[in-house]
Amino acid sequence: MFAIISVTGKDHTGIIAAVSAACAELEVNINNVSQTIMDGYFTMILHVSFDEEATNIEAIQQRMHAVEEQEALVIRIQSQAIFDAMNTI
């Protein structure tokens, strides 16, 4: 399954490391990533894939919630199919 993860928050050291480590723990592969810093705020979008038999979006959301709290971020994840449907005109 493919999903989109968005990460935003005040920039600080270790954001990419925390998010990518959490993905690795759940065997979530990062296929593509885009990140930037705008006026001191960090933004990142990840295109990820994972085996639905090994993990699911709810498990990923739960793990990312811990990263949100630890790193003072806002992290959202959604199925790529839902993301595509919402962004298609």
N, C-alpha and C positions, 0 to 999 in steps of 0.2 A: 504494500500500500504506500501511496505517496501522501505527504502532508506538507503544509507550510507553517513554519514557526516564526513569529515576529517577536522581537525583543527590543524594549525601549527602557531608558532610564538615564540618570545622571552618569556621565562618563567616569570610570575609575578602572584601575588595573584589575585584570582577572575575569572580566565578563565573558570573553570568548572562551577562556579556559574552563570556567564553571559550566557554561552551557554545553560545550562540546564533550566534557567529561560525563555529564549527565546523559547525553545522547549515547556515548560509548557504553556506559553501564547497561543500557537497555538494548544494545545492539541496533541502535538507530543510525543509519548511514547518512552522512551529510553529503548530498549530491552537488549542491551549489550554495554559495553564501554571498551576500552583499551586505556590507556594513559601512557606516559613515558616522562621523561626529559632527553635529550641528550645534553651534553655540553652547558647547559643553554637554550636550545630550547625545548619548549613544543610541544608534538605531541599527538593527540587524534583521535581515530576513533570510531564513534558511529553507531550502527545498530539501526535504529528507525522505528516506524510504525505510521501510521496516517490514518484517515478516509478521503478519497479523496473528499467526499461530503462536509466535513467541512473545509478543506484546501487543497492546492496543493503545488507541489514542488516550483512553482514560488513564492508563498506567503512565503514559508519557506526561500527561497533564499533571498528575499527582507528583511525579518526580520534579517537573519544572516548577511546581508551586514551592517546593523547598528551595530551589535556586532563586526564585523570586524573592522570597523572604530573606535569604542569606545575602543576596547581592543588591537588594532594594531596587528591583526591576519590575517591569510588567511584561509577562511572557504569555503569548496566545498561540494556540495550535489548532489547526483545523484541517480536515481532509482536503486534499488538492481538488477533488471533484466538487466539493462545496465552495471552495475558494474560486474555482473557475466559473461555476454557475453564478456566483454573486458578482463577478467582475466581467461578465459577458453582456454586452448590450445587444 
